[in-house]
Amino acid sequence: MGKLAITGGPKAVERDMMQPWPVYDERDKKALLAVLESRKWGRSGYDYYSHPESKLWAFEKAFAEFHDGKFALSVSTGTTALETCLRVLGVEAGCEVIVPAFTYIASASCVLVCNGVPIFADVDPRNYCIDPKAVEAAITPRTRAVVAVDFGGMPCDTDALGEICRKHGIALVSDCAHAHGGQWRGRGVGSHADMAAFSCMPGKVLPIGEGAIVMTNTEELYQKAFRYHHAGRERGEESMDFTWPATTIRMSEFEAAIGLVAITRLEEQAETRWSNLRYLAEGLEDIPGLSGLEIDERVTRWNPFRWHFKFISEEFDGIHRDVFRRALIAEGVPCGIGPTKPLYTFSMFASGKWGETGCPIRCPLYNSDIDYTKVRCPEAERVHESEALDLTHRILLGPRENMDLILDAMRKIRENVDELRTL
Ligand SMILES: Cc1ncc(COP(=O)(O)O)c(C=O)c1O
C-alpha cells in the first residue's frame, strides 16, 4: 500500500468538490410561476410586441448590456445560434468557414448545415484558442467567415482575428458557448466580433434550461437574425409575409424568465472563478510539471467553463498525463482532459460523406476533393493526447479552501511520483 490514493493510501480530498449546478432559489420559482400564470409562454401566438412583461425582450436586453453588445436575440440552442450567425452572414454552398481544430462539434457542424465547408485551423498552445496565424494561412478566395471559440471560456485574441478578418473582407463569429461573463480589454466577450453565439444549456455558466443568445452590434444583422429565427418573418407588427426560407428556433418565456434571474448571479460567480483560477495557476508555479495557460494581459476576465491547465510530462518524471489524471481523480479531485480529439478525426469528417450527392464538398459550386483524413493540426493533436487537463466551473465556484485542497492533492502526487511508475 502506497501513500497515494491510487496505490491504496488515504484520499487527499474527502469532500465533494462539485458545487451544485445549476443554481436556483425562490426567485426562479416565482419567475417561472409568473410566466405560467400570465398564459404568455412564448413569442408566438399573442401580441408580443406590445406585451409589457415579456421576459424574452427583457432577457435579451439584460444579456446584451452585460456583454457590451448592442443587440441580442434569444434562440433555441447554441447550435442553432451558430447556424443563425452563418446564415445571416451569407454562408452557403461554395463557401469555406475556418474553425478551430478542437472544440465542440457544433462549431464546425454549423458550417455543414449551411452547405459550407469547414476548414480546420490549429490552436495556439499558449491559450488553446484558434491560432490567428493558422487562420490567416487558411484563408482562400472562398473563405466567408471564421468561427473563433473562446475555448473553456478563455477569451481569444479578437484583436488579431478581427484585423485579419477585416483585411480579407470576411466575418468574425465568436462562439462564446463557454465564455459568458468573460472580458477582453474590459469589454464583454462576443462584443468584439461581427456576431457571437452563447449557449445557455444547463451545463454552461449561464444555464437557463435550453436556449442561447445571438449577439451583434449591427442592426441589419440583428434584423436578419430575427427573421431567420422566426420562420422568415420581419420583426415588427406580426407580418404574415414570409420573406426568407428560414426556420423556427424561438426560445420560450420560461427560459427567458430563468435567464433574467440567472444573469443577476453571473457577476459574482464570474469573479469567484476568475479569482480562484488565478490562485490555482499561481499555486502550480511551485509544482514542477504543471502549469497554467498563458493569460494575455488583454484578458480582463476569464470566467472558465473549463479551467484548462497543462501537464508537462518531461518535467513530471516522464509520467503520462493520463496516469496523473487517474491519480488526481483517485485523490478526490474530478479532473477532465478538456479538449476533444481534433474534430477532423471524428467519423463524420473522416468519412467525408454526408449524403448521396457528396455535397457540400463535391457540389458543383465547391467542387473540391478535401480529404479530412489528411488534415493535420499538430498542436491540437499534441495538446489533446498528452498535455491538457481541466477542472469544471463547478469546482472553481467553490470556497478558497477547496482550491488549497486541490493544490495539496497535486503536490502529494508530485512528491510521491515514484508510486506511479508501475501503473
Ligand atoms: C463550443 C460550443 N459551441 C456550441 C455549443 C452548442 O450549444 P448547445 O448544446 O446549446 O446547442 C456548445 C455546447 O456544448 C459548445 O461547447
The ligand as an ORCA input file, in Angstrom:
! r2SCAN-3c Opt
* xyz 0 1
  C     -18.090     25.476    -28.016
  C     -19.553     25.128    -28.136
  N     -20.269     25.657    -29.140
  C     -21.564     25.393    -29.297
  C     -22.241     24.555    -28.446
  C     -23.663     24.208    -28.710
  O     -24.539     24.563    -27.710
  P     -25.922     23.771    -27.485
  O     -25.608     22.486    -26.799
  O     -26.731     24.710    -26.663
  O     -26.506     23.540    -28.832
  C     -21.562     24.005    -27.361
  C     -22.291     23.138    -26.419
  O     -21.914     22.316    -25.713
  C     -20.179     24.273    -27.203
  O     -19.470     23.727    -26.212
*
